Amino acid sequence: MNISSIYGFTLDQLIAWLEERGHKKSRALQVWDWLYRKRVHSFADMNDVKPEVVALLEENFVMETLTEQVKQQSADGTVKFLFKLADGNLIETVLMRHKFGLSVCVTTQVGCNIGCSFCASGLLKKSRDLTSAEIVEQIMKVQFHLDEAGQEERVSHIVVMGIGEPFDNFTNVSNFIRTVKDHKGLAIGPRRITVSTSGLADKIIEFADSDLKVNLAISLHAPNNELRTRIMKINKAIPIERLMEAIDYYLAKSNRKVTLEYILLRDVNDGTEHAQELAELIGARRNGVTVNLIPYNPVDEHGQYQRSRKESILAFYDVMKKQGINCSVRLEHGTDIDAACGQLRSKQIKKDRRIS
């Protein structure tokens, strides 16, 4: 029998599952509290839950499907985890320390098919989507790591921008979000959760129509179709014009701002002429848009790209500000470990192949 992870349930789904088996809603709320507030490691530790409910849970579910393979800790407090899934696949999860709290970056797919030419995540093609349980468990594993340190720290923010394209796994990512923001559980506020997409326009519209109410970030990385297609092959299928239409729909429907992520690649997309073109593309949307400039983390397999010079980053930023566009430069985390998303996983797989 294939036994599922208990973390695959939203609260409403857990209530329905137990009610179908003759148990009251209050039992589900007890179990939920033990999972996410008390954060037990086994069903047997739920000591005020009826034994028959505990037995039912033990018969049908497990609480651990991820095992820690590697843990890298940076001098700045960043911790990068490499987890092995039940089927042997590897994924990455990252804990980052900010002045505003503790943020976790989660993975949503095993590999990635978007194929951005600068990215380590796409070095290995997508083999499958992660389940909502596997995404939730990444948060729980990091929270367990914090609990064990005994400092009473909690994950306060989530960014869904690890390996994979979140909107290519829309249903599981949506259920994950509903689970982690539930006020009876981890209670991570929707304004503290950000989902990043490479620009799946139809899914951006679906996201706008959803009730999730979390933040949206879009990987743009170029101000025109010719350049964006060169570095992001998805632009062939979904050109900038279609993407901007979806952004307009999102801005009007959600009344929330969008972050445009822009990785700066030396002498590729980091000139002041690119900045000016980006400002013109944003145009009248400037009140609903924030630009996040990202210094590039070099990847061995993508040696054609280099990190932008500091003066280029500052000049690009200056153009944005002079055009009245809200802009920031992302603070870097974990530069003394495998900082780029997908690097640790790629290196481990190569190492395992050499050993075998």
VOBA-1610 file (N, C-alpha, C; in pm, whole numbers, padded with zeros to 5 digits, always signed):
BEGIN
Met+00084-00120+00000Met+00000+00000+00000Met+00087+00125+00000Asn+00054+00223-00082Asn+00128+00349-00089Asn+00078+00443+00020Ile+00162+00469+00119Ile+00122+00553+00231Ile+00166+00697+00205Ser+00076+00791+00224Ser+00100+00931+00191Ser+00155+01007+00312Ser+00207+01125+00285Ser+00252+01214+00391Ser+00134+01292+00448Ile+00129+01304+00579Ile+00023+01380+00645Ile+00028+01527+00606Tyr+00146+01575+00564Tyr+00159+01716+00529Tyr+00092+01751+00396Gly+00038+01650+00328Gly-00030+01675+00203Gly-00170+01732+00217Phe-00222+01733+00340Phe-00356+01787+00366Phe-00353+01936+00393Thr-00446+02010+00336Thr-00483+02139+00393Thr-00571+02110+00514Leu-00599+02211+00595Leu-00683+02187+00713Leu-00822+02140+00672Asp-00881+02203+00572Asp-01014+02161+00528Asp-01014+02017+00479Gln-00908+01977+00410Gln-00899+01840+00361Gln-00884+01740+00476Leu-00807+01778+00578Leu-00792+01689+00694Leu-00924+01675+00769Ile-00995+01786+00787Ile-01126+01780+00853Ile-01220+01687+00777Ala-01224+01703+00644Ala-01312+01619+00563Ala-01274+01473+00570Trp-01144+01444+00567Trp-01097+01305+00570Trp-01136+01237+00701Leu-01118+01305+00812Leu-01153+01245+00942Leu-01304+01236+00960Glu-01378+01336+00913Glu-01524+01330+00925Glu-01582+01214+00845Glu-01523+01186+00730Glu-01568+01071+00650Glu-01550+00939+00725Arg-01461+00941+00823Arg-01433+00820+00900Arg-01492+00827+01041Gly-01588+00918+01057Gly-01665+00922+01181Gly-01607+01004+01293His-01510+01091+01264His-01448+01170+01370His-01483+01318+01354Lys-01496+01385+01467Lys-01541+01523+01468Lys-01433+01618+01415Lys-01479+01736+01376Lys-01389+01841+01330Lys-01285+01874+01438Ser-01326+01868+01563Ser-01235+01902+01673Ser-01114+01811+01677Arg-01131+01684+01631Arg-01017+01591+01627Arg-00915+01638+01523Ala-00965+01683+01410Ala-00875+01733+01306Ala-00799+01856+01355Leu-00868+01944+01427Leu-00802+02063+01479Leu-00694+02026+01580Gln-00720+01921+01659Gln-00617+01874+01753Gln-00494+01826+01676Val-00517+01744+01576Val-00406+01689+01498Val-00327+01802+01431Trp-00400+01898+01374Trp-00336+02013+01308Trp-00247+02090+01405Asp-00296+02109+01526Asp-00220+02179+01628Asp-00091+02104+01663Trp-00101+01973+01674Trp+00018+01893+01704Trp+00119+01899+01589Leu+00071+01903+01467Leu+00160+01904+01352Leu+00235+02036+01340Tyr+00164+02148+01353Tyr+00221+02276+01314Tyr+00250+02372+01430Arg+00185+02355+01542Arg+00214+02440+01658Arg+00310+02369+01754Lys+00278+02245+01789Lys+00366+02169+01879Lys+00477+02100+01802Arg+00456+02076+01676Arg+00557+02023+01583Arg+00620+01893+01631Val+00534+01793+01653Val+00583+01661+01694Val+00644+01589+01574His+00722+01485+01605His+00789+01408+01500His+00720+01274+01475Ser+00621+01239+01557Ser+00550+01113+01536Ser+00406+01128+01583Phe+00317+01047+01525Phe+00177+01049+01565Phe+00160+01005+01710Ala+00248+00916+01757Ala+00238+00866+01895Ala+00258+00976+01998Asp+00323+01087+01957Asp+00345+01198+02050Asp+00222+01286+02067Met+00117+01261+01991Met-00007+01339+02003Met-00088+01283+02119Asn-00045+01317+02240Asn-00092+01242+02357Asn-00231+01278+02407Asp-00296+01382+02350Asp-00434+01406+02390Asp-00532+01376+02277Val-00481+01311+02171Val-00566+01268+02060Val-00610+01124+02086Lys-00735+01093+02059Lys-00788+00959+02084Lys-00700+00852+02021Pro-00674+00743+02092Pro-00589+00636+02038Pro-00635+00583+01904Glu-00768+00574+01882Glu-00816+00522+01755Glu-00786+00618+01640Val-00781+00749+01670Val-00744+00847+01566Val-00595+00836+01537Val-00514+00824+01641Val-00370+00807+01623Val-00342+00681+01540Ala-00410+00572+01572Ala-00391+00447+01498Ala-00431+00463+01352Leu-00538+00537+01327Leu-00584+00561+01191Leu-00480+00641+01112Leu-00423+00741+01177Leu-00320+00821+01112Leu-00195+00737+01085Glu-00154+00657+01181Glu-00035+00573+01164Glu-00053+00471+01052Glu-00176+00426+01034Glu-00205+00326+00932Glu-00201+00386+00791Asn-00233+00514+00779Asn-00251+00574+00647Asn-00146+00676+00607Phe-00068+00727+00704Phe+00022+00838+00673Phe+00158+00821+00739Val+00255+00894+00684Val+00387+00907+00745Val+00412+01056+00770Met+00512+01085+00852Met+00545+01224+00882Met+00680+01265+00824Glu+00749+01171+00762Glu+00880+01204+00705Glu+00898+01134+00572Thr+00918+01213+00466Thr+00953+01158+00335Thr+01083+01218+00283Leu+01134+01321+00348Leu+01260+01385+00311Leu+01368+01348+00412Thr+01487+01314+00363Thr+01601+01289+00452Thr+01714+01384+00413Glu+01776+01439+00515Glu+01884+01536+00492Glu+02010+01465+00444Gln+02062+01509+00329Gln+02184+01452+00273Gln+02306+01541+00301Val+02289+01671+00281Val+02397+01768+00301Val+02337+01892+00364Lys+02414+01954+00453Lys+02374+02083+00511Lys+02496+02174+00508Gln+02487+02282+00430Gln+02596+02379+00421Gln+02556+02505+00498Gln+02645+02553+00584Gln+02616+02673+00661Gln+02715+02783+00624Ser+02661+02900+00592Ser+02741+03013+00551Ser+02777+03099+00671Ala+02882+03179+00653Ala+02923+03271+00759Ala+02816+03375+00788Asp+02728+03405+00689Asp+02624+03505+00711Asp+02496+03446+00772Gly+02501+03317+00807Gly+02385+03253+00869Gly+02296+03177+00774Thr+02322+03188+00644Thr+02245+03112+00546Thr+02274+02963+00563Val+02169+02881+00553Val+02185+02737+00560Val+02121+02676+00435Lys+02197+02597+00362Lys+02146+02531+00243Lys+02136+02381+00269Phe+02016+02329+00249Phe+01988+02188+00273Phe+01975+02115+00140Leu+02035+01997+00132Leu+02009+01905+00021Leu+01931+01787+00079Phe+01808+01771+00032Phe+01721+01665+00081Phe+01705+01556-00025Lys+01697+01431+00023Lys+01663+01320-00066Lys+01517+01286-00046Leu+01444+01275-00158Leu+01303+01238-00154Leu+01290+01086-00143Ala+01168+01040-00119Ala+01145+00897-00102Ala+01185+00817-00226Asp+01177+00879-00344Asp+01212+00807-00467Asp+01360+00822-00504Gly+01438+00885-00415Gly+01581+00898-00438Gly+01623+01028-00504Asn+01529+01107-00553Asn+01562+01235-00615Asn+01612+01335-00510Leu+01688+01434-00554Leu+01745+01535-00465Leu+01686+01672-00494Ile+01662+01748-00386Ile+01613+01885-00398Ile+01689+01974-00300Glu+01681+02105-00322Glu+01745+02203-00235Glu+01642+02290-00165Thr+01676+02329-00042Thr+01596+02425+00035Thr+01694+02517+00106Val+01662+02646+00115Val+01757+02742+00172Val+01691+02825+00281Leu+01758+02836+00395Leu+01719+02925+00504Leu+01807+03049+00499Met+01745+03166+00497Met+01819+03293+00492Met+01779+03383+00608Arg+01878+03448+00665Arg+01854+03540+00777Arg+01851+03684+00726His+01744+03753+00759His+01728+03894+00723His+01702+03975+00850Lys+01712+04105+00838Lys+01676+04191+00951Lys+01529+04176+00986Phe+01446+04145+00884Phe+01302+04136+00907Phe+01257+03997+00949Gly+01348+03898+00952Gly+01307+03764+00996Gly+01382+03654+00924Leu+01329+03534+00933Leu+01390+03415+00875Leu+01308+03371+00755Ser+01372+03365+00641Ser+01305+03332+00515Ser+01353+03197+00464Val+01261+03119+00408Val+01296+02989+00350Val+01257+02989+00203Cys+01351+02949+00119Cys+01327+02934-00024Cys+01303+02786-00053Val+01186+02754-00109Val+01150+02614-00132Val+01155+02579-00280Thr+01178+02451-00305Thr+01178+02392-00438Thr+01040+02333-00468Thr+00998+02339-00594Thr+00865+02289-00631Thr+00868+02177-00734Gln+00982+02153-00798Gln+00993+02047-00896Gln+01129+01980-00886Val+01138+01855-00931Val+01266+01787-00945Val+01320+01824-01083Gly+01415+01917-01086Gly+01463+01968-01212Gly+01374+02079-01266Cys+01409+02131-01384Cys+01333+02243-01440Cys+01341+02240-01591Asn+01228+02262-01657Asn+01222+02261-01803Asn+01223+02401-01865Ile+01227+02505-01782Ile+01222+02640-01838Ile+01350+02672-01916Gly+01463+02623-01867Gly+01586+02630-01945Gly+01647+02767-01959Cys+01642+02850-01856Cys+01709+02980-01862Cys+01860+02957-01876Ser+01923+03030-01966Ser+02060+02999-02005Ser+02164+03032-01899Phe+02124+03103-01794Phe+02217+03143-01689Phe+02200+03062-01561Cys+02102+02971-01557Cys+02054+02915-01431Cys+02103+02772-01408Ala+02145+02744-01283Ala+02190+02609-01247Ala+02073+02513-01230Ser+01955+02565-01199Ser+01839+02478-01176Ser+01803+02398-01299Gly+01822+02456-01417Gly+01783+02390-01541Gly+01889+02299-01600Leu+02001+02282-01530Leu+02104+02192-01580Leu+02052+02050-01591Leu+01957+02015-01505Leu+01894+01884-01507Leu+01746+01903-01533Lys+01696+01838-01637Lys+01558+01858-01678Lys+01460+01807-01573Lys+01340+01862-01578Lys+01235+01821-01485Lys+01202+01674-01504Ser+01199+01601-01391Ser+01155+01462-01395Ser+01016+01446-01334Arg+00980+01536-01241Arg+00844+01533-01187Arg+00818+01656-01103Asp+00688+01679-01075Asp+00648+01782-00980Asp+00664+01729-00839Leu+00688+01820-00745Leu+00679+01783-00604Leu+00532+01785-00562Thr+00496+01698-00469Thr+00364+01704-00411Thr+00356+01822-00314Ser+00236+01863-00280Ser+00223+01970-00180Ser+00287+01927-00048Ala+00276+01799-00016Ala+00336+01748+00108Ala+00487+01766+00108Glu+00551+01737-00005Glu+00697+01750-00012Glu+00741+01896-00003Ile+00657+01988-00049Ile+00691+02130-00037Ile+00671+02175+00108Val+00559+02135+00169Val+00535+02168+00310Val+00646+02111+00398Glu+00686+01989+00371Glu+00785+01925+00457Glu+00920+01997+00453Gln+00950+02065+00343Gln+01072+02146+00340Gln+01068+02252+00449Ile+00952+02318+00463Ile+00938+02419+00569Ile+00951+02354+00706Met+00888+02237+00722Met+00893+02170+00853Met+01036+02126+00886Lys+01109+02077+00788Lys+01247+02036+00814Lys+01332+02154+00861Val+01314+02269+00797Val+01388+02387+00838Val+01344+02432+00977Gln+01213+02427+01004Gln+01165+02466+01136Gln+01216+02371+01243Phe+01222+02241+01213Phe+01281+02146+01308Phe+01427+02180+01336His+01500+02219+01232His+01639+02261+01249His+01648+02379+01346Leu+01557+02475+01333Leu+01555+02590+01423Leu+01513+02549+01563Asp+01414+02460+01573Asp+01368+02414+01704Asp+01481+02346+01781Glu+01560+02266+01710Glu+01669+02193+01775Glu+01776+02287+01828Ala+01790+02404+01768Ala+01888+02502+01815Ala+01847+02566+01946Gly+01718+02557+01981Gly+01670+02604+02110Gly+01665+02754+02127Gln+01662+02830+02017Gln+01657+02976+02025Gln+01516+03033+02008Glu+01418+02943+01998Glu+01277+02982+01981Glu+01257+03070+01857Glu+01329+03038+01750Glu+01315+03110+01624Glu+01212+03039+01537Arg+01142+03118+01455Arg+01041+03063+01366Arg+01062+03112+01224Val+01031+03026+01130Val+01026+03069+00990Val+00919+03176+00979Ser+00955+03293+00927Ser+00860+03403+00920Ser+00820+03438+00777His+00905+03402+00679His+00879+03436+00539His+00910+03316+00451Ile+00842+03308+00339Ile+00864+03201+00242Ile+00876+03261+00103Val+00976+03214+00028Val+00986+03248-00114Val+00981+03118-00193Val+00890+03113-00288Val+00874+02994-00372Val+00948+03022-00501Met+01080+03006-00495Met+01164+03037-00610Met+01289+02952-00612Gly+01278+02829-00558Gly+01388+02733-00566Gly+01385+02663-00701Ile+01431+02538-00705Ile+01436+02464-00830Ile+01294+02442-00884Gly+01277+02468-01015Gly+01148+02444-01079Gly+01070+02571-01105Glu+00965+02557-01185Glu+00872+02666-01216Glu+00744+02643-01135Pro+00720+02724-01031Pro+00605+02701-00943Pro+00471+02694-01015Phe+00453+02778-01117Phe+00323+02781-01185Phe+00306+02663-01281Asp+00411+02587-01304Asp+00400+02461-01378Asp+00355+02348-01286Asn+00342+02379-01159Asn+00296+02285-01056Asn+00191+02357-00972Phe+00096+02419-01040Phe+00009+02520-00980Phe-00077+02466-00866Thr-00140+02351-00885Thr-00231+02299-00782Thr-00157+02264-00654Asn-00044+02195-00666Asn+00031+02156-00546Asn+00089+02278-00476Val+00137+02375-00552Val+00188+02498-00491Val+00076+02574-00421Ser-00042+02579-00480Ser-00156+02647-00419Ser-00195+02581-00287Asn-00199+02448-00284Asn-00233+02377-00159Asn-00125+02398-00054Phe+00001+02400-00096Phe+00111+02431-00004Phe+00090+02568+00061Ile+00056+02667-00019Ile+00036+02802+00034Ile-00080+02803+00133Arg-00190+02736+00100Arg-00304+02733+00192Arg-00266+02668+00325Thr-00179+02569+00320Thr-00137+02501+00443Thr-00050+02591+00530Val+00053+02653+00472Val+00148+02726+00555Val+00092+02859+00606Lys-00009+02914+00537Lys-00062+03041+00586Lys-00184+03022+00676Asp-00227+02899+00698Asp-00343+02876+00783Asp-00317+02930+00924His-00408+03012+00975His-00383+03082+01101His-00384+02989+01222Lys-00434+02868+01205Lys-00432+02772+01316Lys-00304+02687+01316Gly-00221+02705+01215Gly-00099+02626+01204Gly+00026+02712+01207Leu+00103+02709+01100Leu+00226+02789+01095Leu+00197+02938+01091Ala+00080+02974+01039Ala+00031+03113+01042Ala+00130+03212+00980Ile+00187+03175+00866Ile+00275+03266+00795Ile+00187+03355+00707Gly+00188+03483+00734Gly+00096+03576+00669Gly+00115+03580+00518Pro+00008+03598+00441Pro+00019+03599+00295Pro+00113+03706+00242Arg+00125+03818+00309Arg+00218+03922+00264Arg+00363+03885+00291Arg+00384+03774+00360Arg+00519+03725+00386Arg+00554+03604+00299Ile+00470+03576+00201Ile+00492+03465+00108Ile+00499+03522-00033Thr+00605+03485-00106Thr+00623+03532-00244Thr+00642+03414-00336Val+00567+03414-00446Val+00581+03312-00550Val+00645+03376-00672Ser+00748+03310-00726Ser+00819+03362-00842Ser+00792+03274-00964Thr+00763+03337-01077Thr+00741+03265-01201Thr+00827+03322-01312Ser+00861+03237-01407Ser+00937+03281-01524Ser+00848+03353-01624Gly+00716+03354-01599Gly+00627+03430-01685Gly+00522+03349-01756Leu+00462+03248-01689Leu+00353+03171-01749Leu+00226+03257-01743Ala+00197+03325-01852Ala+00094+03429-01853Ala-00043+03378-01809Asp-00085+03263-01862Asp-00217+03210-01826Asp-00226+03180-01676Lys-00117+03132-01620Lys-00117+03100-01477Lys-00111+03226-01392Ile-00049+03332-01443Ile-00051+03460-01371Ile-00195+03508-01359Ile-00272+03492-01466Ile-00414+03530-01463Ile-00491+03442-01365Glu-00465+03310-01367Glu-00530+03220-01272Glu-00492+03254-01129Phe-00368+03290-01110Phe-00319+03329-00978Phe-00392+03455-00929Ala-00412+03549-01020Ala-00485+03671-00985Ala-00628+03640-00943Asp-00688+03538-01005Asp-00826+03501-00975Asp-00839+03414-00851Ser-00727+03366-00799Ser-00731+03277-00681Ser-00753+03359-00554Asp-00771+03289-00445Asp-00791+03355-00316Asp-00663+03353-00232Leu-00549+03330-00294Leu-00426+03309-00219Leu-00371+03437-00157Lys-00381+03548-00230Lys-00344+03680-00178Lys-00200+03690-00130Val-00110+03614-00195Val+00032+03625-00162Val+00102+03707-00270Asn+00229+03738-00248Asn+00305+03824-00337Asn+00347+03751-00465Leu+00358+03826-00573Leu+00400+03771-00702Leu+00528+03838-00748Ala+00625+03756-00788Ala+00749+03805-00849Ala+00764+03739-00986Ile+00813+03814-01082Ile+00826+03764-01218Ile+00970+03781-01265Ser+01028+03671-01313Ser+01165+03674-01364Ser+01163+03733-01504Leu+01205+03858-01516Leu+01202+03927-01645Leu+01339+03921-01712His+01439+03981-01650His+01579+03968-01687His+01620+04032-01821Ala+01525+04089-01892Ala+01558+04160-02017Ala+01442+04251-02052Pro+01470+04364-02120Pro+01364+04461-02150Pro+01303+04447-02289Asn+01352+04350-02370Asn+01297+04335-02505Asn+01297+04188-02544Asn+01221+04156-02646Asn+01203+04015-02686Asn+01331+03951-02738Glu+01408+04025-02817Glu+01530+03966-02874Glu+01625+03920-02764Leu+01649+04006-02667Leu+01742+03973-02560Leu+01683+03869-02465Arg+01556+03886-02432Arg+01495+03790-02338Arg+01488+03650-02398Thr+01459+03639-02527Thr+01456+03508-02591Thr+01594+03444-02590Arg+01697+03526-02603Arg+01834+03473-02602Arg+01872+03413-02468Ile+01826+03471-02358Ile+01866+03420-02227Ile+01757+03339-02158Met+01632+03350-02206Met+01520+03275-02149Met+01434+03220-02264Lys+01449+03091-02292Lys+01382+03037-02411Lys+01229+03040-02399Ile+01176+03052-02277Ile+01031+03059-02261Ile+00973+03180-02333Asn+01056+03281-02357Asn+01006+03401-02424Asn+00963+03376-02568Lys+01011+03265-02628Lys+00964+03228-02762Lys+00815+03197-02760Ala+00772+03126-02655Ala+00632+03085-02644Ala+00545+03195-02585Ile+00604+03271-02490Ile+00528+03377-02421Ile+00610+03505-02428Pro+00595+03582-02536Pro+00674+03705-02550Pro+00635+03811-02448Ile+00718+03912-02440Ile+00701+04015-02338Ile+00564+04081-02346Glu+00511+04103-02467Glu+00382+04168-02480Glu+00272+04090-02409Arg+00274+03957-02427Arg+00174+03871-02362Arg+00195+03871-02211Leu+00320+03870-02168Leu+00351+03873-02025Leu+00302+04002-01962Met+00324+04115-02028Met+00281+04243-01972Met+00129+04253-01966Glu+00058+04191-02062Glu-00088+04187-02055Glu-00134+04112-01930Ala-00066+04001-01900Ala-00101+03924-01781Ala-00071+04003-01654Ile+00041+04076-01655Ile+00074+04161-01541Ile-00032+04268-01522Asp-00077+04328-01630Asp-00182+04430-01621Asp-00309+04371-01559Tyr-00344+04252-01601Tyr-00463+04186-01545Tyr-00444+04163-01395Tyr-00325+04114-01358Tyr-00297+04088-01216Tyr-00306+04217-01134Leu-00246+04323-01183Leu-00246+04451-01110Leu-00389+04501-01090Ala-00470+04489-01194Ala-00608+04538-01185Ala-00694+04450-01095Lys-00674+04318-01103Lys-00759+04225-01030Lys-00721+04216-00882Ser-00592+04215-00854Ser-00547+04189-00717Ser-00523+04315-00635Asn-00499+04427-00706Asn-00463+04552-00638Asn-00339+04534-00553Arg-00248+04449-00597Arg-00122+04424-00528Arg-00007+04451-00624Lys+00108+04489-00570Lys+00224+04518-00653Lys+00288+04388-00703Val+00363+04402-00811Val+00440+04293-00870Val+00588+04329-00861Thr+00671+04230-00827Thr+00816+04249-00831Thr+00870+04192-00961Leu+00944+04273-01035Leu+01013+04227-01155Leu+01157+04196-01118Glu+01194+04069-01129Glu+01331+04028-01096Glu+01419+04042-01219Tyr+01538+04098-01198Tyr+01626+04128-01311Tyr+01769+04091-01272Ile+01816+03974-01320Ile+01953+03933-01295Ile+02045+04011-01387Leu+02146+04072-01331Leu+02239+04155-01407Leu+02357+04072-01456Leu+02369+04060-01589Leu+02475+03983-01654Leu+02570+04080-01724Arg+02696+04069-01693Arg+02794+04166-01741Arg+02793+04177-01894Asp+02777+04298-01942Asp+02783+04330-02086Asp+02678+04255-02169Val+02575+04206-02101Val+02466+04138-02172Val+02336+04217-02159Asn+02297+04245-02034Asn+02169+04314-02010Asn+02180+04422-01904Asp+02304+04466-01875Asp+02325+04554-01761Asp+02365+04697-01798Gly+02348+04735-01923Gly+02383+04870-01964Gly+02277+04972-01929Thr+02315+05098-01927Thr+02216+05203-01900Thr+02109+05209-02008Glu+02145+05166-02131Glu+02044+05162-02237Glu+01938+05054-02208His+01982+04944-02144His+01886+04840-02103His+01796+04892-01991Ala+01857+04966-01900Ala+01779+05024-01790Ala+01674+05120-01842Gln+01714+05204-01938Gln+01619+05299-01996Gln+01506+05226-02069Glu+01540+05120-02140Glu+01438+05043-02212Glu+01343+04974-02114Leu+01399+04927-02002Leu+01314+04864-01899Leu+01219+04967-01840Ala+01269+05086-01816Ala+01183+05192-01762Ala+01069+05224-01858Glu+01099+05227-01987Glu+00995+05253-02087Glu+00894+05140-02093Leu+00942+05015-02078Leu+00851+04900-02077Leu+00754+04908-01959Ile+00807+04945-01843Ile+00723+04956-01724Ile+00623+05071-01740Gly+00670+05182-01788Gly+00584+05295-01822Gly+00485+05332-01713Ala+00357+05333-01748Ala+00252+05377-01655Ala+00227+05277-01543Arg+00291+05162-01550Arg+00273+05061-01445Arg+00362+05089-01323Arg+00441+05196-01327Arg+00545+05216-01225Arg+00490+05216-01082Asn+00367+05258-01062Asn+00312+05258-00926Asn+00278+05118-00876Gly+00268+05022-00968Gly+00235+04886-00927Gly+00350+04789-00937Val+00469+04842-00966Val+00583+04754-00994Val+00704+04793-00909Thr+00776+04692-00862Thr+00906+04709-00799Thr+01008+04628-00877Val+01123+04687-00907Val+01229+04615-00976Val+01333+04570-00874Asn+01364+04440-00876Asn+01465+04384-00787Asn+01586+04345-00871Leu+01693+04420-00859Leu+01817+04392-00932Leu+01896+04285-00857Ile+01939+04181-00929Ile+02001+04065-00865Ile+02143+04047-00919Pro+02245+04065-00836Pro+02382+04032-00879Pro+02392+03883-00912Tyr+02456+03850-01021Tyr+02461+03712-01070Tyr+02560+03628-00990Asn+02516+03507-00953Asn+02606+03408-00893Asn+02658+03319-01005Pro+02785+03329-01041Pro+02838+03251-01154Pro+02819+03100-01136Val+02791+03032-01246Val+02772+02888-01249Val+02875+02830-01346Asp+02948+02727-01303Asp+03057+02671-01385Asp+03010+02636-01526Glu+02891+02577-01536Glu+02842+02531-01665Glu+02794+02644-01756His+02782+02763-01701His+02738+02879-01780His+02845+02987-01780Gly+02964+02948-01825Gly+03079+03037-01820Gly+03070+03157-01911Gln+02969+03160-01999Gln+02953+03275-02088Gln+02901+03398-02014Tyr+02855+03378-01890Tyr+02799+03489-01813Tyr+02889+03521-01694Gln+02905+03651-01669Gln+02983+03698-01556Gln+02901+03796-01474Arg+02940+03813-01349Arg+02874+03909-01261Arg+02900+04052-01311Ser+02797+04134-01307Ser+02811+04273-01347Ser+02908+04348-01255Arg+02973+04446-01311Arg+03061+04531-01231Arg+02976+04617-01137Lys+03035+04651-01025Lys+02961+04728-00925Lys+02912+04860-00984Glu+02995+04924-01065Glu+02955+05053-01121Glu+02838+05037-01219Ser+02831+04923-01287Ser+02719+04898-01378Ser+02589+04879-01301Ile+02598+04807-01189Ile+02480+04787-01105Ile+02428+04921-01053Leu+02520+05004-01005Leu+02480+05134-00951Leu+02423+05225-01060Ala+02480+05220-01180Ala+02430+05303-01290Ala+02290+05258-01333Phe+02267+05128-01337Phe+02136+05073-01372Phe+02033+05117-01267Tyr+02071+05102-01142Tyr+01984+05143-01030Tyr+01951+05292-01039Asp+02050+05371-01074Asp+02031+05516-01082Asp+01930+05553-01190Val+01934+05485-01304Val+01837+05511-01410Val+01695+05480-01361Met+01681+05366-01293Met+01548+05328-01242Met+01493+05436-01148Lys+01575+05480-01055Lys+01528+05578-00957Lys+01495+05712-01023Lys+01576+05751-01120Lys+01550+05878-01189Lys+01421+05874-01271Gln+01382+05754-01310Gln+01258+05736-01385Gln+01137+05715-01291Gly+01160+05729-01162Gly+01052+05718-01065Gly+01004+05577-01040Ile+01093+05479-01063Ile+01056+05338-01046Ile+01117+05286-00916Asn+01033+05226-00834Asn+01081+05166-00709Asn+01177+05053-00741Cys+01298+05060-00688Cys+01402+04966-00726Cys+01490+04933-00607Ser+01538+04810-00602Ser+01630+04769-00496Ser+01733+04673-00555Val+01845+04658-00484Val+01947+04560-00520Val+01943+04451-00416Arg+01922+04328-00461Arg+01906+04217-00366Arg+02033+04195-00286Leu+02016+04183-00154Leu+02128+04146-00068Leu+02164+04001-00094Glu+02292+03972-00097Glu+02336+03836-00128Glu+02348+03754-00001His+02318+03625-00015His+02324+03531+00096His+02399+03406+00052Gly+02482+03355+00142Gly+02548+03228+00117Gly+02651+03229+00006Thr+02721+03341-00011Thr+02819+03349-00120Thr+02940+03260-00096Asp+02962+03214+00029Asp+03075+03126+00057Asp+03037+02979+00049Ile+02911+02950+00009Ile+02869+02813-00016Ile+02814+02809-00159Asp+02746+02701-00197Asp+02692+02690-00333Asp+02570+02779-00346Ala+02594+02907-00375Ala+02490+03008-00361Ala+02381+02997-00467Ala+02419+02970-00591Ala+02320+02969-00699Ala+02223+02854-00682Cys+02096+02879-00709Cys+01993+02777-00696Cys+02023+02661-00789Gly+02027+02539-00734Gly+02053+02420-00813Gly+02197+02375-00814Gln+02290+02460-00766Gln+02432+02425-00771Gln+02465+02305-00683Leu+02417+02305-00560Leu+02449+02198-00467Leu+02395+02065-00518Arg+02271+02067-00566Arg+02209+01945-00620Arg+02289+01893-00739Ser+02325+01982-00831Ser+02400+01941-00949Ser+02535+01881-00912Lys+02604+01943-00818Lys+02734+01892-00775Lys+02721+01755-00709Gln+02617+01735-00626Gln+02599+01609-00557Gln+02570+01497-00657Ile+02485+01525-00757Ile+02452+01424-00856Ile+02577+01385-00935Lys+02659+01484-00972Lys+02783+01454-01044Lys+02876+01370-00958Lys+02882+01403-00829Lys+02967+01327-00736Lys+02919+01184-00725Asp+02787+01165-00712Asp+02732+01030-00700Asp+02759+00948-00826Arg+02753+01013-00943Arg+02780+00941-01069Arg+02924+00898-01077Arg+03016+00984-01027Arg+03159+00946-01029Arg+03185+00827-00938Ile+03119+00827-00822Ile+03140+00719-00725Ile+03085+00586-00780Ser+02969+00594-00847Ser+02907+00472-00899Ser+02979+00423-01027
//
